[in-house]
Amino acid sequence: MRQRRWMEYLKEYDFELLYHPGKENVVVDALSRKKMHMSCMMIKELELIEKLRDMNMGMQFGQDSIQCSLLKVTNEFLNEIYVAQGHDWELQQFVGWLGTEKGKDYQMGVDGILRFKGRVFVPGGPLFRRQILKEGHQSRLSINPGMTKMYKDLKESFWWNGMKSDVVDFVAQCLVCQKAKIEHQRPGGTLQPLDVP
């Protein structure tokens, strides 16, 4: 059905499609142009090797290979949540429910962090929640998602009471999102008929 709609749409225009098989297609176009040449890739590879050498990891360089013996990426955020969970008296009540019918959705992870249905239970207070919301909305990887997308992404890993309303409030306060919404843009005005010459 989609192809049929496009065919109907394209019928209105006067154009001609020409196919040039492999060797005859000598004119450079956007589809056949390569983004990087081999020499450029070799320079990038050397730059990457230098950066890895500067990181002081256990690297062994051969003629045509690089062997990395250990690479460990850590984040102190979960350790900070672990410490904060120990000081949160409301959360300690949930820890007491573990193993009972009331606490069937709560689990204690191997790292000592309390989880709700497999998601990290974020303790009360705006510090951690604000940090999670900011990372989920304004990081280079997320690029200002809307309320629904941001909530779906965050609820895979984190949980706290009122999480959805916190996400809605955070996105509503984002200036970039407010400018991008259609209801905040100035209308073009009413349509005026053209003067008859």
DRENFINU-528701 format. One line per field, with one value per residue (C-alpha): residue number from 1; y negated, z negated, x. Coordinates in Angstrom, 2 decimals. Each point is the difference from the previous one (the first is absolute). Example, Ala and Ser with C-alpha at 12.3 -4.5 7.8 and 13.67 -1.06 7.14 Angstrom:
BEGIN
n = (1,2);
yy = (4.50,-3.44);
zz = (-7.80,0.66);
xx = (12.30,1.37);
END
This chain:
BEGIN
n = (1,2,3,4,5,6,7,8,9,10,11,12,13,14,15,16,17,18,19,20,21,22,23,24,25,26,27,28,29,30,31,32,33,34,35,36,37,38,39,40,41,42,43,44,45,46,47,48,49,50,51,52,53,54,55,56,57,58,59,60,61,62,63,64,65,66,67,68,69,70,71,72,73,74,75,76,77,78,79,80,81,82,83,84,85,86,87,88,89,90,91,92,93,94,95,96,97,98,99,100,101,102,103,104,105,106,107,108,109,110,111,112,113,114,115,116,117,118,119,120,121,122,123,124,125,126,127,128,129,130,131,132,133,134,135,136,137,138,139,140,141,142,143,144,145,146,147,148,149,150,151,152,153,154,155,156,157,158,159,160,161,162,163,164,165,166,167,168,169,170,171,172,173,174,175,176,177,178,179,180,181,182,183,184,185,186,187,188,189,190,191,192,193,194,195,196,197);
yy = (0.00,-2.39,0.61,-0.50,-3.36,-1.11,1.04,-2.02,-2.97,0.19,0.28,-3.69,-1.03,0.03,1.90,2.83,2.71,1.34,3.03,0.28,3.40,0.19,-0.89,-2.49,-2.03,-2.13,-3.26,-0.45,-0.30,0.06,3.74,1.09,-2.46,1.52,-1.96,0.95,0.98,2.69,-2.54,-1.94,3.22,0.82,-3.44,0.44,3.42,-1.45,-2.76,2.62,2.08,-3.09,-0.77,3.57,-0.13,-3.18,1.73,2.26,3.19,3.42,-0.21,2.12,-1.24,2.40,-0.68,0.49,0.34,-1.61,2.12,-1.58,1.97,-1.83,-2.72,-0.87,-2.82,-0.97,-2.45,-1.16,-0.86,3.42,-0.12,-3.38,1.43,2.94,-2.39,-2.16,3.05,0.84,-3.43,-0.13,1.10,0.44,2.30,2.05,0.85,1.62,1.95,1.38,1.25,2.17,3.63,-0.84,-0.33,-3.79,-0.19,2.50,-2.65,-1.06,1.80,-0.62,0.11,1.69,-3.50,-0.75,-2.43,0.36,0.48,-0.21,2.48,0.14,-3.79,-2.03,-1.51,-3.65,-1.37,-3.11,-3.47,-2.06,0.51,3.41,-0.43,-3.31,1.49,2.96,-2.27,-2.33,2.85,1.59,-3.23,-2.18,2.40,0.27,3.46,-0.88,-3.45,-1.32,2.80,-0.75,0.95,3.43,1.11,-1.25,1.78,3.27,-0.20,-0.81,2.52,2.85,-0.68,-2.20,-0.30,-2.38,-1.13,-2.68,0.60,-0.73,-3.35,-0.96,0.76,-2.07,-2.96,0.19,0.07,-2.80,-2.21,0.66,-3.17,1.87,2.20,-3.01,-1.79,3.09,0.63,-1.11,-1.69,-2.37,-1.15,-3.17,0.66,-1.28,-2.08,0.28,0.76,-3.04,0.28,-1.26,-3.12,0.64,-1.67);
zz = (0.00,-0.79,3.38,1.71,-1.76,1.02,3.59,0.02,-1.51,2.44,3.03,-0.40,0.81,3.31,-0.57,1.42,-1.93,1.63,-1.17,0.75,-0.82,-1.93,2.47,1.97,-3.09,0.13,-1.18,-3.74,-1.85,-3.65,0.03,1.44,-1.85,-2.78,-3.22,-0.90,2.05,-1.15,-0.82,-2.24,-1.80,-0.59,-1.55,-2.25,-1.03,-0.99,-2.01,-1.80,-0.80,-1.48,-2.15,-1.28,-0.75,-2.05,-2.13,-1.55,0.43,0.36,3.77,2.18,3.53,2.77,3.67,1.01,-3.27,-3.36,-3.07,-2.96,-3.19,-2.29,0.45,-2.89,0.17,-3.33,-1.17,-3.58,0.39,-1.16,-2.98,-0.95,0.25,-2.18,-2.71,0.27,-0.25,-3.32,-1.41,1.30,-2.82,2.33,2.24,-3.00,-0.56,3.45,-0.87,-3.00,2.31,2.02,0.07,-0.95,2.12,-0.38,1.37,2.86,2.61,-1.88,0.33,-1.45,2.76,-0.30,-0.27,-3.08,1.85,-0.52,3.24,0.82,2.74,1.12,0.16,-2.34,-2.82,-0.10,-3.57,-0.93,0.51,3.14,0.39,1.69,1.75,1.54,1.12,1.66,1.68,1.27,1.41,1.60,1.66,0.74,0.62,3.41,0.47,-0.62,1.67,-1.79,0.35,-0.77,-3.21,1.13,1.53,-2.97,-2.48,1.95,0.12,-3.69,-1.32,1.46,-2.56,-2.82,-2.19,-2.65,-1.17,2.31,2.69,2.89,-1.42,-0.67,3.64,1.21,-2.19,1.07,3.73,-0.43,-1.49,2.85,2.08,3.14,-0.11,-0.57,3.05,2.19,-0.79,2.70,-2.46,-1.09,3.51,1.42,2.60,3.51,-0.06,2.02,3.68,2.24,3.61,2.65,1.95,3.48,2.52);
xx = (0.00,2.84,1.64,-3.33,-0.48,3.50,-0.64,-3.21,1.83,2.93,-2.30,-0.83,3.59,1.83,3.25,2.05,1.87,3.15,1.93,3.73,1.50,3.29,2.78,-2.06,-0.78,3.16,-1.60,0.49,-3.28,-1.03,-0.69,3.34,2.24,2.13,0.22,3.55,3.02,2.42,2.74,-2.38,-0.95,3.66,0.58,-3.04,1.30,3.38,-1.72,-2.10,3.08,1.70,-3.04,-0.12,3.72,-0.55,-2.68,2.68,-1.99,1.54,0.43,2.25,0.63,0.91,0.69,-3.60,-1.88,-0.66,-0.66,-1.73,0.53,-2.44,-2.56,-2.28,-2.52,-1.54,-2.58,-0.29,-3.70,-1.24,2.38,-1.46,-3.53,1.09,1.23,-3.14,-2.26,1.65,-0.93,-3.60,-2.35,-3.01,1.99,1.12,-3.66,-0.07,3.17,-1.90,-2.73,2.39,-1.13,-3.59,-3.13,0.12,3.54,-0.34,0.96,3.15,3.35,3.42,2.63,3.39,1.49,-2.17,-2.29,-3.75,-1.92,-3.70,-0.98,3.64,0.42,2.22,-2.04,1.10,-0.11,-1.99,1.37,0.45,3.78,0.04,-3.31,1.03,3.30,-1.77,-2.55,2.70,2.08,-3.06,-1.12,3.02,2.86,1.64,-1.46,-3.65,-0.35,-3.11,-2.55,-3.62,-1.80,-1.16,3.31,1.99,-2.28,0.19,3.81,0.41,-2.53,2.06,2.76,-1.36,-3.09,-1.33,-3.43,-1.41,2.61,-2.35,-1.12,3.63,0.85,-2.97,1.00,3.65,-0.78,-2.55,2.74,2.47,0.38,1.10,-3.11,-2.26,1.39,-0.35,-3.67,-2.39,-2.36,2.80,0.88,-1.45,-2.71,0.56,-3.19,-3.17,0.21,-0.46,-1.12,2.41,-0.89,-1.31,2.37);
END
